[in-house]
């Protein structure tokens, strides 16, 4: 028999969307734990890596002259994270508008024992690099983001 619990088995089966980090000293606050901006840093970096791993690269956004922007982000803190700790970031796209113009994401940050330390929820849209206005992305990008949505 295996001694892996079901929650851990779920995450182990989907490691291609889990991103591990060792918490850096530069992101520690005066109280000795991960500063608020550190949670944002790791959460956003995990989401960026997920997008890039699925083909939504900076080069593609530049070529299409469009990219994702964030309008609102909230974070809920659950447990402290200390310098040198290993954290696991589980990012995902949680919703898209029918025209793919607007999206929501969630990045959960867990410690090495798979306890939830923080959840970061963001709402955003796509901005046209030329007009600087929110706009639906071209079909090619819609297809890639549709796949991101289906990961969850």
ZAMARGU-4260 file (C-alpha; in steps of 0.2 Angstrom, whole numbers, plus 5000, padded with zeros to 4 digits):
<rodrens>
0) 5000/5000/5000 | 5005/5018/4997 | 5005/5031/5011 | 5001/5046/5000 | 4985/5055/5006
5) 4972/5059/4993 | 4975/5077/4993 | 4993/5075/4990 | 4990/5062/4977 | 4979/5074/4967
10) 4993/5087/4967 | 5006/5074/4962 | 4996/5069/4948 | 4995/5086/4941 | 5013/5092/4944
15) 5013/5101/4927 | 5003/5115/4934 | 5012/5116/4951 | 5027/5127/4953 | 5039/5125/4967
20) 5049/5139/4974 | 5061/5142/4989 | 5057/5158/4998 | 5070/5171/4995 | 5076/5183/5009
25) 5073/5198/4999 | 5054/5194/5000 | 5054/5193/5019 | 5046/5207/5030 | 5051/5214/5047
30) 5041/5200/5056 | 5052/5186/5048 | 5039/5179/5036 | 5034/5181/5018 | 5029/5199/5014
35) 5013/5203/5006 | 5021/5208/4990 | 5030/5191/4990 | 5014/5181/4989 | 5009/5192/4974
40) 5026/5189/4966 | 5026/5170/4968 | 5007/5169/4963 | 5009/5179/4948 | 5025/5171/4943
45) 5016/5154/4944 | 5002/5160/4933 | 5015/5167/4920 | 5024/5150/4920 | 5007/5141/4917
50) 5003/5152/4903 | 5020/5150/4895 | 5020/5131/4897 | 5004/5131/4887 | 5010/5142/4873
55) 5005/5159/4879 | 5023/5167/4878 | 5028/5185/4878 | 5033/5183/4860 | 5015/5177/4855
60) 5008/5192/4864 | 5020/5204/4855 | 5016/5196/4839 | 4997/5197/4841 | 4999/5215/4849
65) 4988/5210/4864 | 4991/5204/4881 | 4983/5201/4898 | 4981/5215/4911 | 4974/5214/4929
70) 4961/5226/4936 | 4959/5219/4953 | 4968/5207/4964 | 4964/5201/4982 | 4974/5189/4993
75) 4968/5179/5008 | 4982/5174/5020 | 4980/5157/5030 | 4997/5152/5036 | 5014/5161/5038
80) 5028/5157/5026 | 5046/5159/5032 | 5063/5162/5023 | 5070/5147/5015 | 5053/5137/5015
85) 5048/5128/5000 | 5031/5133/4993 | 5020/5126/4979 | 5010/5138/4968 | 4995/5131/4960
90) 4989/5144/4947 | 4974/5142/4936 | 4962/5152/4925 | 4945/5150/4934 | 4933/5159/4922
95) 4932/5168/4905 | 4918/5179/4898 | 4909/5173/4882 | 4919/5184/4871 | 4936/5180/4880
100) 4939/5198/4884 | 4938/5196/4903 | 4945/5183/4914 | 4948/5178/4932 | 4962/5168/4939
105) 4967/5160/4956 | 4984/5155/4963 | 4984/5145/4978 | 5001/5145/4988 | 5004/5130/4999
110) 5018/5125/5010 | 5029/5109/5009 | 5016/5099/5019 | 5002/5105/5006 | 4993/5116/5019
115) 4985/5132/5010 | 4995/5147/5015 | 4987/5160/5004 | 4975/5162/4989 | 4976/5175/4976
120) 4961/5179/4965 | 4963/5191/4951 | 4951/5199/4938 | 4958/5205/4921 | 4955/5207/4903
125) 4965/5208/4887 | 4972/5225/4881 | 4976/5229/4863 | 4994/5235/4863 | 4991/5248/4849
130) 4974/5256/4854 | 4977/5253/4873 | 4959/5247/4875 | 4951/5231/4882 | 4947/5220/4868
135) 4943/5201/4864 | 4959/5192/4859 | 4961/5184/4842 | 4955/5167/4839 | 4972/5159/4841
140) 4974/5166/4859 | 4956/5162/4863 | 4959/5144/4859 | 4975/5144/4870 | 4966/5152/4885
145) 4951/5140/4883 | 4964/5126/4886 | 4970/5135/4902 | 4952/5136/4908 | 4949/5118/4905
150) 4964/5113/4916 | 4954/5115/4932
</rodrens>
